[in-house]
Amino acid sequence: MLDVKRLKIYSPKILVEKLKVSDGETLKIEGSSGSGKSSLLLALMGLKKFSCESFSYNGEVVKSLHAEKDDVAFISQHTITADQKVEAFIRTVLSYKKNRGVKFRPWIFEEFDKIEIMKRPLATLSGGEKQLVSISILECLSPRLVLLDEAFSAMDRATDERLWKLMEKWFKERAVIYTAHNPISLDKIKNETIEL
Amino acid sequence: MKDISLWSVLILIIIGFINSIILGFYSKEQRGVAALANIRSFIQLSILSLVLAKFAKFDSYLSLFAVLILIVVVAARTVVKRTKGKLVGLKGAIFSVSISVFPNLLLGFLIIGQDQFLRPLFFIPFVGMLVGNSLNGLTLGLNSLSESFSARRDFLIQSIGFGANHKEAILPLMTRALKSGLTPILNTMLVVGIVSIPGMMTGQLIAGQDTFIAAKYQYFILVAIQTTILLGILVVGFMVGHKIKNHPEVLVGENA
């Protein structure tokens, strides 16, 4: 699915000899703070300057991934910020041309007994709740390749484990590249690790 | 119309200085600004009257074009100076102001007619009034866009991560910028004729023009100002969207 060789980022200096992930595989990017984990994911999304020997997605040579046209989604480490209520923010995401026709089902909120979250302004949500919103949106977008940058970092251990129980099958069916400082449930299915 | 004597002008200047001295009791910084504004405004208006008197004798479209370019460049420089951040450079601002002014000139040409519209003593004050009045709205709108672009990078990145194209990602920022930029002129339009009688209409009424003709001219200039602000912000928004499309890394900078 995604195959990148000799990827170089200049600020911070990073060289990744090989980055490969296929359907059903999970790749963890590890490293200390400031080692460039986020930069690597941003580079893959074309949001950070980089050079590489080859970059192919689904067998085609491309410059970088594009969530707008590829079956890819990316969750940034900075929790979502918007002056909207959660339901309005979700409506905005679903109004994007690529996401038209996607139906949002708030079943994750229901499972966590947090359905009222839909009516709350994003600004009043805790970091963990915002990440829950991001994961719920990701679930309904259902991309084949998922890039997660510290997407569970603000959740407590119990929430992470409970979410894992709900979404284990979902994650196993996809290609996932993720970064995480602390151990998280997603570690259970990682196939490979890149150490920066 | 009866002339105002130079002695009367001197009295006005003295009143202006007294105002600045009173202001100085509360803010020393503002005292200097007020004194400068007082004397500069008279000097600038006097120079303008001399320039307009000279231009009135010219019958060349080239001279009007030269004045138009000068006004656009000075306005663009002001926009760049007054806009925070580096979202708009001088070239971009010149492009934006030019694109936003041009349709109004065309409109003026069509509605008012070549004979009157291209008369130097009509054309130059008209362009000056249009650009001058649009500057505040343009600056407010572009400041909002620039601030949102810096403060809401995370939102933009996340929107792109969820599949937004560059236009969709920037839409909420544009909505804010247009609201900030257009609110003053829309408010003016809502109360015009009730709370205030604006400059152009006042001038025409003082000059003895028919009241309804003066009202129509005033309406024309209000719509033209609104169009200039709207187009100016849209053009810059388009340029920013284009930048994001071609160089999405501008969203992250070197701070990732």
Interface residues (C-beta under 8 A of the other chain):
Chain A: S11 S38 S39 L42 M45 G46 L47 K48 K49 A67 E68 A73 F74 I75 S76 H78 T79 I80 T81 A82 T92 V93 S95 Y96 K97 K98 N99 S134 I137 L141 L147
Chain B: R152 D154 F155 I157 Q158 S159 I160 G161 F162 G163 A164 N165 E168 P172 P248 E249 L251 V252 E254 A256
